Structure formats: C-alpha cells, structure tokens
C-alpha cells in the first residue's frame, strides 16, 4: 500500500495534515485527518481564581478571542449566580456580532477566495490572497474593509482589537460611549453594501461549483445550533437544537448546563482533536455538524428581514436541510448579513448607552457552564470551583471539535472522488485541503483533551515495516 501525506493543510488557523492511503491499483483506500498540536488550558488553569478565566481562555486564539471570553464570562456568571444588567447583555451581543463579521470575512476573503476565484487547480504560487488582489482588486478591497469594520467595532467597545479585557464576569468593564456608537453607525452602510455585493457575486458563480457541491462533504448528518423559544437563530444566547438530515427536530431547547446529557466526547488515535458525538446515537453514529451551515439548517428562521429572505432563497436552491460542506461558504455570507442587521438594531437601542453594565458577586455556585455560537460553531466552557472560587476542573468543547468526525468523513469523500494515485497532481491534493477550509477550522483553538487521548505508537524500520506497536485507549 502506498501513502500520500499532505504535511501542512494551508490557509487554516492551526496545523493539520492528511494521510491518503492508496491500494495496489493507485486508488484511494482510506484517509486520516490529523490535528497535530495539543493545548493544555483545561489543566493549567486549575487553581486559578475563576474570575481570571475570561482573560486566560481568550488567549487560546488570536482569531476568535471574543468568543472564548464571552463563553467563559457566561460560565462565570453562572458561578456568581447573577443576572447581568440588560445593557451589558446587549453590549456583549454587539461585540459578538462584530466578531462574527470579522471572522467570517477572514474565512471567505482571505482563506477560501483563492480557491473560489482562481480555481482549485490553479498555479499554487498565485493561489493566495496576493493572487486574489491581482485578479479581482475590488473583491480583495471589500474583504479588507469588511473585516476592518468588525475589528473597529470591537475596538470601539473594548478599546482593544485583540485579547481585550472588557468582557468580564457579571457583564462588561465600561459603558459604550455615544460618540463611538455614532461613528460605527456612520460606517455601517458601507459594510452592508459590501456584504450584499459579495453575496450577489457568490450566488452568481455557484453554478460553476456543481461538482464540488455534490462531493464536498455531501452526506447526511445531524446539525446543531442555538435557537430561541420560537426557533429563530441565536448566536450569543439561546438553547441548543439538534436537527436531523431529513429536517426532523431530534432534540430541542437544551440548556447550557445540560449539554453533557446529550454530547459525549471520544478520543481518536490519529488526532489530538477529540470527537464529540450525540450521546443517544452513540459513537461514531452520533455524528453531527456545527457552524454557519449547521445553524441555518437547525433554525426555523434567522429573525431579521434580509437574512430571512436570503435563507428562503438558500433553501429553495438546496432544500430545507442542505448537506454539502461546500455550502458553508454560502452560509457564512448569509450570517454576515444577519450580523450586520442585528448590529444596526442594537446600535439604535438606547439601552446600550446605559451606565450600569456590571453585576458583582462572589461564589454562589460551584459549577457553571457558558455556551455561545462562535463563528465556527457551538462553544462550551464548563467550570468547577471550590468554595474560595479557585478552579478545580474545566472542560472546553471548542466549535471546531464538534465537526471533527464530519471533517474526517469529508476528507475521505473528496479524496476518493478527486485523487488518482496513478496520475497524481497538486490540484487533486488542493481539493482535499479545500474541503477542510470549507469548515473554516480553528485547530489551534480546539485540541483540549478531556480525559486521556487514545494513542498508537509504532516502531518502523527503514523499509516501512512495523516492528512493534503500542496502543492506549
């Protein structure tokens, strides 16, 4: 058996490699998706005061620190047993929508557009953001401006763009200045125009990607995302819903503190990234997906006019439950439209200018769970503390982890469709990498090993023969 290794999956956050095993005829026999780094936040935070956790855990990632800070703060709110002030809740939601806009813009314009605009098999030397600038400078400029809008809103709220200390247990650290609100309102129409223009562009070229839509992770799974009591899309708050591949609601209105009744976590020998699964269906049958596509599949409506119109068109094109991972790109653009609509609503809400933005308390519960929708999917922070408020235990289920089983299955599907070991070329391998990019994984965020990882260690001689093997479960 021959083996092809993609040592570095490019244009993703973090590090991964892919192994493609070929049979004697040169056809793909199977694949493995390896996440090769590991994080230790669950262990080295033990003993720290719980109120430090938002500042510590946001260092997990430089791309989505806001998401970790919010989920962590919500877990701390639960330990304090407080209801944060209404203005604080809306300000947290506002900065979260800014995070969605900037992160989705990064994924679409910087990481995936080289494939979409230049072609999966185009010259790899030009298949990057510089190639996009040369081919379509307006699209590249739009990506820069849209991401800048999201980052400027984050900075206007928190005074820092990356790793701000403004999101705190009990609320936020300071009120929202009216002059900053007015500045962001003035910049909003340009951001809305970019989102609308980009979505129109993407829809106009969708017919060029029929083969990718049919073969990029196109298989039946469940989908999970947060919704409110009416089934509308929620990103900051809400209850977790699992929807089946045929559109049926499998489980609904799961509160954050009950997540462990429904989500189990398995370890994989080929990866440091654990594999969550839907407990009632068991492992590995309980495969599900999260993130933009999953959220649009899980919800009944977005709850804002333009996003609802786009969601209706999306479902007319691809059905009530869209199954292809390629459509994560489409869903990401719809969510940008939704986030900008919600940003406008919140900026016009006079309550966000109120001065009372933080509740204070000590330890009133020894356990707390925070759950939000990060750009890449459902993010869960679960903490336990002692009577003095020192951390005794933590479990983090990071958004990308939920998609681990689906990403592995998608890699296998794409490799079997596109890779021919008898006439191999770089473009074939880029298709395999591109399906990983469709999920927009943040692998540096996601490898938090709860329990003992399952490992396989092999001693191999110079000819590739396995001399000895040690496994742990």
Secondary structure, DSSP 8 states (H G I E B T S, - for coil): -EEEEE----SSBS-EEEEEEE-TTS-EEEEEEEE---B-HHHHTTTSBGGGHHHHHGGG-SSSHHHHHHHHHHHHHHHHT----HHHHHHHHHHHHHHHHHHHHIIIIIIIHHHHHH-TTS-TTT-SHHHHHHH-HHHHHHHHHHHHHHHHHHHHHHS-SSS-S-EETTEESS---HHHHHHHHHHHHHHHHHHHHHHHHHHHHGGGGHHHHHHSS-S--EEEEEE-TT-BB-SSS-EEEEE-TTS-EEEEEE-GGGGGGTEEEE--TT-SS-EEEEGGG-TTTT-EE-SHHHHHHH-SB-SSHHHHHHHHHHHHHH-SS---GGGHHHHHHHHHHHHHHHHHHHHT-GGGG-S--B-----S-SEEEEEEEETTEEEEEEEEE-TT-BEEEEEEE-HHHHTHHHHHHHHHHHHHHH--TTS--HHHHHHHHHHHHHTT-BHHHH-B--S---EEEEEE-TTS-EEEEEEE-
